[in-house]
Amino acid sequence: MNTATPLDLRAKIRLYWLLTKPLQSGLLLATGLAGYMSARCPVFNLDTLLGLAGSLFLAIAGSTILNMWWDRDIDACMRRTQSRPTSAGLLDPREVLRVGLIVSALGIGWAVGIDARYGLLVFAGLFFDVVVYSIWLKRRTCWSIVWGGVSGAMPILAGRALGVGAVDWIGITLALGVLFWIPTHTLTFSMKFAADYQAAGVPTFPSTYGLGVTRAAIALSSVLAALAMILAGYGIGMAWGFLRLLGVLSAGLLLLAFAITFRPSEHINFSLFKYASLYMLAAMILVVMDVLS
């Protein structure tokens, strides 16, 4: 007999909010907004700005909910994710699937209504995230993170394309900055929680190629991410002061990346994992501040 107490609406909304991974979704949303602002569009074009924020958040949240629904079995095998509402059985999987599809459809539909090109790029991000990365590749190959990175790069490319009305080299360079940044974040994560991924049977770079190759990949991706962000900053005409600050932040990323390669430790690994997220958020803030200054 099922003795579980039915959830009230407030509790259910809270559980679904957790499924959106607010911090991760917020960071991706920040990249999309920064991409749009990098086009130096009228800052107070509130209709477009709010439309971008709303549609992009719904699309990102919807894809994350769908990923949680699909990964609920392997999440239940990992201590880090056992308490998620889907893996803990707190929500009906059929309901989670319906909510994820509805939220995703609302986000994509809204995005297409704003601009067809923008909508297509937002849809591409969702497709790569849910279908290519999670459903097709995540359980098969450690190289799935590349396609997950493509998905993560789509918000900033979509925002830039909406602002300038085209996919230009600056938008692609910004997207590459995010794409190359993601391995720095995810590979340090996979090293920290190697036992969890092994328990779930999910292939990672450390389990496939070893820690040495993984650390070298982190260093290389960090170099490429920093170069791409600095080049994009120069391309959008970022003021020298902001560009220099971006260079300082990039130097910090590179120092930690090389430290984990030549002087590896759990402390440096954790520091790089945390700094990588702060680096990307700070870079997006600098883009916005440069436009507003």
Helices and strands as residue ranges (DSSP letters): H 9-19, H 22-37, H 46-70, H 72-75, H 93-114, H 116-127, I 128-137, H 144-164, H 169-192, H 194-200, H 205-209, H 211-235, H 240-262, H 266-292
